[in-house]
Amino acid sequence: MGCTIRVKNPVLSGDSIKLVRENASFYRISGSFLFFENDTIEKVNIPQSVIVLGYEIFLECPNQKCVVIENDEIVVDDFLADCKNVTIVSREGSTGQKYAQENNIPWKELEK
């Protein structure tokens, strides 16, 4: 299962994507300003296999509505910066929920 980013016309800016294999099964996504001011991103699905979301991957993405985080213990480093109208979807008690609460971002529970 891969990381899915739904975009109309994918355009990357800033650093290139850094999808680093931590071991045989897990990945870290990093690259500051990876999707800086990208107005085509609407929904992002982060699978269980991603264990780290790096600093400001999504910065000022005006049409981003939803980030689904499947890994309950994912490490996040302020990966959403100035993305208005975005909702984080994750499991109750997860790092995703805590990040949403700490940053005043709307949160919904991920269905099982």
N, C-alpha and C positions, 0 to 999 in steps of 0.2 A: 504494500500500500504506500503510495507516494504522497508527497505534499502537493495539494491542489490549490492553485491560485486562479480564480476565474477573472479574466480580464477581457475587454473588448479588443484592444490592440495592445498586446504586451510590449511595453517599452521600459527597459531598465535604465536607471541613471545612478550616478555615484559609483560605489564599488561594485564589482561583479559579485554574483551570488557565491557565497562560500558555504557549501554543504559539506561539512567535514564528518567523516566516519569516525566516531569515537571508538567503536569496536565493531564486531560483526553485525550487530543489529541496530545500533543507535547513531543518531546524527545530531549535529549542532548547526543551526543556521545563523550566520553572522554577516556583517557587511553594513556599516552605518550608511544611512541614506540610500539603502538598497532600492526602495521604491519611493523616492522623494517626489512629492507633488504628483504622484501618478493618479490620474483621474479615471482610470479604467478599472481599477481593482474594486470589486464589489463584495466578494466573499472569499475567505481564506480558510482552508481546512488543514490544520496541523495534526498529522497522525501521531499515534502512540510512539513511533520510532524516533521522533524528534525530542531530544532531552534538554536542549538549550535554544532560546530565542535571544539573539544578540541585540545590542543597543540600537535603537531607532531604525529598525528594519523598515517599518512603515512610518514615514514622516509626512504629515500634511497630505494625506490621501483623502480628498473631499467626498468621494463616493463610496468609500469603504463602509459597509453596513454591518458586517459580521465576521468574527474570527472564532472558529470552532477549534478548541484545544482538547485533544483526546487524552493526552498524558497528564494525569493528576498531579504529578510531582515535577513537571517541567520547570526548568530554571529560566526566569525571565529577567531581562535587563532593560526595562523601559522600552520595549519593542514597539509600542504604539505611542507616537508623539504628535500631538495636535491633529489627531484624526477625529473630526467631529462626527456625531451620529453613528458611532460604531458600538456594537454590542458584543461582549465576549460570551461565548457559549462553552461551558465546561461543567464538570461534575461538582456537586456540593462538597465543600471542604477542600477543594483542589487549589493548587497554586494559581490557576486561572481566575478562580473566584476571588481569592485574596487580592490579586493584582487589580482586578476590576474594582473591588471595594476601596482599596487604598488610593486609587486614582480617579474615583468618582466616575467610573465607566459603567453603563448599564450592563447587567449580567442576567443570563438565563441558564437554567439547568439543562445539561445535555441529557437527552433521552437515552435510556439504556437499551 
